[in-house]
Amino acid sequence: MKTDLARLPSARILERLIQSPDLVERVQRLPPEDFSALIRRVGVEDAGELIALGTTEQLTRAFDEDLFTAEGAGERERFDAQRFATWLEVLLEAGDGAAASRLTELSEDFVVHALLSALVVLDDDALRERMDLADSDAELADKVLESALSEQLDGYLLVGRGEPGWDAWLSVILALDRDNRAFLERILDRAAAACAGYLEDLDDLCEALTAAESLAEDVEGEREERRAALGYVEPRTASGFLALAARPLQGSLSSHERDATTKAYFRDLATDDQFQASRSLSRGNVRGEERMLAALLGDEALLGDEALLGDASTPGGTGPRAGFSTDVAADSEAAPPLQEAFAALAASRPSVFGERMGELAYLANVLVAGAHAEAGRSSPTEAASAALATVGLGVLLELGVSTASRALTPDELAHVLEKFSADLLFRRAAGALVAAGVSPARRPTVSSLDALPAAWRRVAASG
């Protein structure tokens, strides 16, 4: 009997992993995206043993996924200091020396930015000179410093910002002072330089905040570059594409070109791994998670199940994991022909089929990053469903309103899918949905294949 990994409790997963005689090898051979998914599945707070075994590449990927959040869809994703404090506390479970060592493996920009999110670092001598002026500003600063958590360390004064993680940061800093003084001096020197403005007046304070913001942008930029190479879409870029897509396209798609944002996206992807984009969707996809767990737990029955893992011969190699399996609801009026159309395209033009899968993954990533569902940000599964259904509507619209009165053949649908990119078909549908009042401009999509027939009828009636 096969294990239902989707329902396997996190505690049971962790128990089975810890009991594995080759735990280190199993964890470290996981692709970074699967390691990140594993930590989310188990929970950071309970994953200390696994995190301690992760490689630097795996840990960096997990940080990219977990430590940057946005207040809303389409907004800038910012570093979450409180969340990093949780990670730091978990790293310390392996000992302060081990946690300090892990920090030295990371980007120094990242470490300084994380440090400044929790602490102010001041040059102790410069602070004393400023305090000796004994003016009103110095008196107030003295009172503030007295009430704050602080620590003097060889010429530096470390002051907590009131954020969680003071004890964890202090433990790691003291371990670095003991084990890797050179690294500690570099990050404290940089932090003190960024905080130098705090020793002067309000103008200098603004300069210090500007320096910290510049470092934040550098760290966020590094993360965005890593994620862009994997197919992720930056939230502000995604919002821009959706705003463009909400505008109706006039005439046939043959008279329109791919937009500049999408051109840049596919141009920047590595040419030998164009469809890595679809892998990034596995983070919220049950099949992707079960594949990761099956490989990690050594469940051979699951590993041999093509229905679970997907056909390795699928062009691009990642379609099923991205949630773009052509299995669709049997009771949907438009779904079976669309399913057959994709199957026909895969058989007749596998390279084009692979391109469409990569484009669908891109569109789903756009929806995850740039659009809100009614209950908040879309999950990757919801976004994949919406992307596929909206592209399907674009196919129907390109074929013409007259098709509403007759059954469509898979060959007709496949011809349109072969001729036009999925992003252009998406834009065709999105603009029509907004014009017909079916969908809001911030999320101009059909929610799923099940909703496609009703959306088609409403758009056709409005035209």
Secondary structure, DSSP 8 states (H G I E B T S, - for coil): ----GGGS-HHHHHHHHHT-TTHHHHHHTS-HHHHHHHHHHH-GGG-HHHHHH--HHHHHHHHHHHSEE-SSTTS--EE-HHHHHHHHHHHGGG-HHHHHHHHHTS-HHHHHHHHHHHEEEEEHHHHHHHHTT--HHHHHHHHHHHHS-EEEETTEEEEE-S-TTHHHHHHHHHHHHHH-HHHHHHHHHHHHHHTGGGGS-HHHHHHHHHHHHHHHHHHHHHHHHHHHHTT---HHHHHHHHHHHTS---S-GGG----HHHHHHHHHS-GGGTTHHHHGGGGG-HHHHHHHHHHHHT-HHHHT-HHHH--TTSTTS-TGGGT--S---TT-SSHHHHHHHHHHHHHH-HHHHHHHHHHHHHHHHHHHHH-EETTEE--HHHHHHHHHHHHHHHHHHHH-GGGGGS---HHHHHHHHHHS-HHHHHHHHHHHHHHTTSS-TTS-S---GGGHHHHHHHHHHH-
